[in-house]
Amino acid sequence: MRYGRGMAAFDERGGRLVCEIVAADFAAAFAVMSHVALIAESFGHHPDMTISWNRLRIELWSHDVGAITDRDRDLAARLEGVLPL
């Protein structure tokens, strides 16, 4: 699915895996967030997400451990396969 333009790669920043996407507009950014939510739910692992008009920021880290785990890496890999480039 293509929602707009942005960077679909996760980078490690401050103990979290972070991806920032720039979409065409608010509705497109919200659509990406909804798509991420459905995938995350299927993994049983839920990222922190913030949206500001056309920008979506996704942060992955395991709250229960306080660090990045294989669950985060697995979800990031799945999301990188479907998020816009």
Residue pairs with C-beta under 8 A, 6 or more apart in sequence:
1 35
1 82
1 84
2 84
3 21
3 23
3 24
3 28
3 29
3 31
3 32
3 35
3 83
3 84
4 21
4 22
4 23
4 24
4 25
4 28
4 29
4 32
4 54
4 84
5 22
5 23
5 24
5 84
5 85
6 20
6 21
6 22
6 23
6 56
6 83
6 84
6 85
7 19
7 20
7 21
7 22
7 85
8 19
8 21
8 79
8 80
8 83
8 84
8 85
9 19
9 80
10 17
10 18
10 19
10 58
10 60
10 76
10 79
10 80
11 17
11 18
11 19
12 18
12 68
15 61
15 66
15 67
15 68
16 59
16 60
16 61
16 68
17 59
17 60
17 61
17 68
17 72
17 73
17 76
18 57
18 58
18 59
18 60
19 57
19 58
19 76
19 79
19 80
19 83
20 55
20 56
20 57
20 58
21 29
21 32
21 55
21 56
21 57
21 58
21 83
21 84
22 54
22 55
23 29
23 31
23 32
23 54
23 55
23 56
23 84
24 54
25 53
25 54
26 51
26 53
26 54
28 54
29 51
29 53
29 54
29 55
29 56
30 51
32 56
32 83
32 84
33 49
33 51
33 56
35 82
36 47
36 49
36 56
36 58
36 79
36 83
37 46
37 49
39 75
39 78
39 79
39 82
40 46
40 47
40 75
43 71
43 74
43 75
43 78
45 60
45 62
45 71
45 72
45 75
47 58
47 59
47 60
47 75
48 58
48 59
48 60
48 61
49 56
49 57
49 58
49 59
50 56
50 57
51 57
58 79
60 68
60 72
60 75
60 76
61 67
61 68
61 69
61 72
62 68
62 69
62 71
62 72
